[in-house]
Amino acid sequence: MAGSVLAPAAVASAAATVPFQIDPAPFGNPNGSFDVPAFRCVAVVGEQPGTVTITGPKGGRWGCLLPSNVHWLNLSSGASGSAQMSGGLDGRPAAVLPTGTGQVVVAVVIDGSTIITPGVAAVYVP
């Protein structure tokens, strides 16, 4: 009985997907437009320890805004960084961020753009 109490517990973790979106404001209109829909992205945690994958939610991992930058801050450790989004096509993730374990805030932006609001997600990275 004591052996089972002292044995290390196996931790099973499945990947979790956190959806978020980037809202366009065409022609400076903060309400958006019916002809310019929001860009939908997901933050995937749990696939690899200490990393967040930013990608599209659709089959083949497309659908997220491609020509953008991803900035992140690990609120638990103070680490931060940036990455450029890749094409995210053919099953490749758009950006894999080496954030480390902890509570992480991610912002997806197009630097220099005044017509698109940033997409923001807060996730716990195992």
C-alpha positions in Angstrom: 0.0 0.0 0.0 2.8 2.4 0.9 4.4 1.8 -2.5 1.4 3.1 -4.4 1.2 6.2 -2.2 4.9 7.0 -2.9 4.9 6.3 -6.6 5.0 9.4 -8.8 1.8 10.2 -10.4 1.7 10.3 -14.2 0.4 13.6 -15.5 -1.7 13.4 -18.6 -2.1 16.5 -20.5 -4.0 17.1 -23.8 -3.5 20.0 -26.0 -5.9 22.9 -25.3 -7.1 25.3 -27.9 -8.0 28.9 -27.0 -9.8 30.8 -29.8 -9.4 34.6 -30.3 -9.9 37.0 -33.1 -8.4 40.1 -34.8 -11.0 42.7 -35.7 -10.5 44.9 -38.8 -11.6 48.5 -38.7 -11.7 49.3 -42.4 -11.5 53.0 -43.3 -11.0 53.8 -39.7 -14.4 52.4 -38.7 -14.0 50.8 -35.3 -17.3 48.9 -35.8 -15.8 46.9 -38.6 -17.7 46.1 -41.8 -19.8 43.2 -43.2 -17.4 42.8 -46.1 -14.2 42.5 -43.9 -14.8 39.8 -41.4 -12.8 39.2 -38.3 -9.6 37.0 -38.6 -9.9 34.0 -36.3 -6.9 32.5 -34.6 -6.2 29.9 -31.9 -3.5 29.6 -29.2 -2.7 25.9 -28.7 -1.0 24.9 -25.4 0.0 21.5 -24.2 1.4 20.1 -27.5 5.0 20.8 -26.4 6.0 21.8 -22.8 6.7 25.5 -22.4 5.4 26.6 -25.8 2.3 28.3 -27.3 1.4 27.7 -31.0 -0.5 30.5 -32.7 -2.3 29.2 -35.8 -5.5 29.1 -37.7 -8.5 27.1 -36.4 -9.5 25.6 -39.7 -8.3 22.4 -41.3 -4.7 22.6 -42.4 -4.2 25.2 -39.7 -5.1 28.2 -41.9 -7.4 31.1 -41.2 -5.3 33.4 -38.9 -3.9 36.7 -40.1 -0.6 35.9 -41.8 1.5 39.0 -42.3 1.6 39.9 -38.6 3.8 39.8 -35.6 3.2 38.0 -32.4 4.4 39.6 -29.1 4.2 37.6 -25.9 4.9 38.1 -22.2 5.1 35.4 -19.5 3.5 37.0 -16.5 4.9 34.2 -14.2 8.6 34.5 -15.2 8.8 38.0 -16.8 10.2 36.5 -20.0 9.1 38.1 -23.3 9.6 37.8 -27.0 8.3 38.3 -30.5 7.9 36.2 -33.6 6.8 36.8 -37.2 3.9 34.7 -38.4 4.7 32.2 -41.1 2.3 31.1 -43.8 0.6 28.5 -41.6 -0.3 26.4 -44.6 -0.2 22.7 -45.3 -0.4 21.8 -41.6 2.5 24.0 -40.5 1.7 26.2 -37.5 1.9 30.0 -38.1 4.1 30.7 -35.0 5.6 28.5 -32.2 6.5 30.7 -29.2 9.1 29.4 -26.6 7.3 31.1 -23.7 8.2 28.7 -20.9 5.8 27.5 -18.3 3.3 30.0 -16.7 0.6 32.5 -17.4 1.2 34.0 -20.8 -0.4 36.9 -22.7 -0.1 36.9 -26.5 -0.8 39.9 -28.8 -1.1 39.4 -32.6 -0.6 42.7 -34.4 0.2 44.2 -37.8 2.9 46.7 -36.9 2.2 50.1 -38.3 -1.5 49.3 -39.1 -4.2 51.7 -38.0 -7.1 49.7 -39.4 -6.8 46.4 -37.5 -7.1 46.0 -33.8 -4.7 43.5 -32.1 -5.9 40.0 -31.3 -5.1 39.1 -27.6 -5.2 35.8 -25.7 -4.2 34.9 -22.2 -3.3 31.2 -21.6 -1.7 29.0 -19.0 1.3 27.2 -20.6 2.1 23.8 -18.9 
